[in-house]
Amino acid sequence: MDELDRRILTILRRDARTPYTEIAERVGTSEGTIRNRVERMTEEGVIERFTVATRTGNIKAMIEVSVAVDVNTTGVGERMAEWEEVDFVWQVSGEEDIVLVVDAADTRGVNDLITECREMDEVQSTKTRLILDEKLG
């Protein structure tokens, strides 16, 4: 991955629907080069997926999860990633081991997810933070 790939990714992170012609113009190369590089980065797994950010009126939250020391956090995270309201599962360092970024219809939906977490044998505790506002960085 070189500097051009990084510049392409920076543009796509802000808006994955940016036309290749516009990206090419902004970085000073051809549309074909952009298309080929995006294809290559997708095939190599550098680009994992293209996604949509929405403003649905739903409740967004981060649920921070601590698990027992002898637990495989990857396995726990993979199970949590299957839950419909979960947008992201992050394995993190620090006090907590896993952070779920969730998008639920209402606070009851968030609470149901917290309960589902706490019912897992591997989970020792949870901490929840409601996301009040978000800006594109």
N, C-alpha and C positions, 0 to 999 in steps of 0.2 A: 504494500500500500504506500503510495507516494503522496505528495502535497496536493496534486490534482484530485485524487480520490478523496482526500480529507475535505477539500473545498466542496466537492459534489455532495458528500455526506452532510456537511453543515447546512447546505441549502435544503436537502431532502428532509432533514430533521425538523425544520421549521414548517415545511409543507411538502408532503410526499407526492402531491399532485402537480408540482411545478413541472411545466412542460420541458422536455429535453432541450428544445430550441432556446428557451429562456435561460436554462442552466448554462448551455454552451455560450450564449452571449455574455453572461455574467462572469464566466471563468476564462473566456477567450479561446475557445476551441470549437470544434464542429459538433453538430448534433449526433452524428454517427459515433464519434469518440465517446460522448456521454452515454449513449445507448449501450455501447460495448462494455464500458466500464461498469455501469450499473448491472448489466447482465452478469459480468464476471464476479462482482462483489456479492451478488445474490447467490450464484452457484457456489462460491467459496464459503458462504455462510457469514460473511461480514455484514451483509444486510439480511436480517432474520425474517423480517416481515414489514409490510406497509400497513399502517393502521389509521384509524380515524379518531380524532378527539371530538367529543360532543359536549354540548351544554344542554342537557336534558331536563334539568331541574331536579335530578337525582341527588342523593347524598353521597358525597365522596369522602373516603376516610382512609387512614393508614392504620392497620392493625399490626402492632409490634408483638412478636411472639417469642417467648423464651422456651427452649426445650431442654430436656435432661442432657447432661454431659455426654452420655454414652449413645446418643441418638444420631442417626444419619439424617442430617438436616436436608440433604438433597431429596431423599425419599419422602419426607414430610412435605417439603415444598412442592414436589411434583403432584402429590395428592391434593394439596390446597389449590394448585393451579387449575384443577379440573372444575372447581366451583364456579358456577356461572357468573357471579358478580365480581369475581377477581380479575382485575386487569393485569396486574404484575405481581410476581413473587420474587422478592430480592433476598438473597442470603447476605447477611451483613455482619460486620464485626462490631464489637461493643457489648453493651448490656443485653440486648436482644439478639436473637439468632436469625430470625426471619421477619421481613416486613411485607405485609400484603397491602396493595393499593386496590381499593374496592370502589365500586360504583353501584350502589343499591338504590332501590326505588324510594326508600324512606328509612327513618331511624330504626324501625322494627327490622328491616332487612339487614342493617348493619349489626344490630343486636343478635340476630339469628346467626350471623357469621361468627361473631365473638363466641357465642354458645357452642357452635360447631367446633371451633378451635379448642375451646376449653374441655370439650368432651373427648378429645384425642388423648390417649394414654401418654404420648410423648411430650405433650405440652404442659409446662409448669406454670406459666402465667402469660397474661396478655396485657397490653396497654394500647389504648385507642386514641387517635387524634383525628378529629373531623377536619376536613380541608375546607376552609372558609372561602378561599379565592385562589385562583391560579393564573399565572401569566406565562406566556411563551417566552422562554429564555433565549 
